[in-house]
Amino acid sequence: MTATVVEVEIPPDEFALHQSLAALENLNFEIERVVAHDEDQVMPFVWISSEKSSHEEIEAALEDDPTVEDIELLTDLDDEWLYRMGWVDQIDALIQILVKEDGTILAAMGNDDCWNLRIVFPERDSLSRTYDYCENHGLTLDVLNIYQLEEGRKGRFGLTEDQQDTLTLAYEHGYYQVPRKATADDLSEELGISHQAVSERLRRGHGSLVENALILGEGADSS
């Protein structure tokens, strides 16, 4: 059995908080953590930010949103707010992922364009069943990227084996310290490859790490 990480896109009108997104401009959501205790409700911790809407307007929209209940403000940072809430409607896809297939949401971001989720499933068949479930129930689940974890954590972050080895060696030898304790030439000599090859592995590896650890909805760099 091999765990599978998948990045998917879901239209906002098929997901919780759709009414809030429709009511306010430039509203952005980022899920900090989400759990499902049963098939009727999921309980996420959600960061909310907006360039145009005030805190009061956001909270009023949440209170009027039929997909949400039990809203609790946990953190107020003036320009973004962390809420704990219950989602009770438009959560069929999440229930399938979290309850039926024992999946885990690694990251999720939403705005009025789409929701992007990165999910880990215990096996590839779990993803297939979830996709079929959504298709059979008129739900959209656009699969953007799939990573298998049979090669460890590098699969989750879109790294090749060579990139993983080079990044690890660079870290262990102090390449990222200030001041540096190792140069690209030192890594080149240790690995037995050219300076250019080291630089290319580091650059592509850094790009994959940023894209797959921090960015959702951009797709993976398969090069």
Buried (B, 14 or more C-beta within 10 A) or exposed (E): EEBBBBBBBBBBEBBBBBBBBBBBEEBBBBBBEBEBEEEEBBBBBBBBBBEEBEBEBBBBBBEEBEBBBEBEBEEEEEEBBBBBBBBBBBBBBBBBBBBBBEBBBBBBBBBBEBBBBBBBBBBBEBBEBBBEBBEEEEBBBEEBBBBEBEBEEBBBBBBBEBBBBBBEBBEEBBBEEEEEEBBBEBBBEBBEBEEEBBBBBBEBBEBBBEBBEEBBBBEBEEE
